Amino acid sequence: MSWQQRIENTLYQRQQQGLLRRRLAVTVSAPASLTKGEQHFTHFSSNDYLGLSHHPAVIEAWCKGAQQWGTGAGASGHVTGYSPCHQQLEQILAEWLGFPRAILFSSGFAANQALIFALAESSDTLIADKLMHASLQEAAALSPARYRRFPHNSLEGLTRQLRATETVNRLVITEGVFSMDGDQAPLAAISERCREHQAWLMVDDAHGIGVIGEEGRGNCAQQQVKPDILVVTFGKALGVSGAAILCSDAVADYLEQSARHLIYSTAIPAAQAAAVLASINIVRYQPEHREKLNQNIGHFRTQCTQQGIMLTDSLTAIQPVIIGDNHRALAVAQTLQSAGHWIQAIRPPTVPVGSARLRITLSAAHSTQQIDRLVEALHHAL
């Protein structure tokens, strides 16, 4: 089969299965507002959990940073792209999250892949939660290390895999909050298993940082866990973009020598680092944003229960409504959009086959009235 035939056949099959994806040009003018053409929507599909992407202090920090350092870093951090502002952000991250070092990356995807590709060799074993992020799944599958998976959040499954592997170096990989289900990993118990079997623990807390725990330190801090490696991103609750790996001095030095995504990529702009610094300051010292988010989560779940809408056990900002069938999930999402609520249907391969869903995400920027209108529309659409 030629490339052209393969491409056309794949697109046709995805169309028939209700799996074809399209990008849509929209304007997000405020954390809870979205415009597509002339239509206006309340935005319930964003990872901007605290509404900080439009916070005046974060915007001002980026603008001042661009005036001082320009709009781009101009080079890899190993050449001239590493400024005092980048250095300050790494130092603040390390101090805030309780690690010796932090290394900046352009995205969470890049950070996850850089870590796995730099660390894993053929004599090592990677043991990962089956629902971990695609960036980690791909890196683990392509790395030379042995790759083993355990059922989602299953301590028994993790223990079996640890007992079944005898390699000297074993890295257990999980997430703090899982992006499609909104549930949290039992990190305290996972960390204990890792200690018992002398394995390292890596946690991707992209959806926990900023919204969970004291000062928004994330899921690890809330469960009093110190993983060997922690990945955090700046594009969710912090409202900006980029990521960092938190680790020991030795691992940081090793990544500086070996992480190709770091060495061969232009660094994030210094102005972006300044915006992240401003966002971290808000997260740490203005807890009212987290308090408002938690109030919104509780209100949404209470209203759904009263309307007989089935939810998962998620207590985070990610509130999935499982539909099952791909075409029906698309239809329900379209009905909600027609009522002015921007929600997308999430389908395989992003989620397991048969679990197509509405991925509703709440923000501190939502009002009680907006949530009430969404629940009413959900009740009628389902």
ABEGO torsion letter per residue (X at the ends): XBAAAAAAAAAAAAAAAGABBBBBBBBBABAABBBBEABBBBBAABABAAGAAABAAAAAAAAAAAAAAEABAGBBAABAABBAAAAAAAAAAAAAAGBABBBBBABAAAAAAAAAAAABBAABBBBBBAABBAAAAAAAAABABBBBBBBBGBAAAAAAAAAABABABBBBBBBABBAAAGBBBBAAAAAAAAAAAGBBBBBBAAAABGABEBGGAEAAAAAGBBBABBBBBAABAAGBBEBBBBBBAAAAAAAAAABAAAAABBBBBAAAAAAAAAAAAAAAABAAAAAAAAAAAAAAAAAAAAAGBBBBABABABBBBBAGBAAAAAAAAAAAAAAGBBBBBBBOAABBBGABBBBBBBBAABBAAAAAAAAAAAAAAX
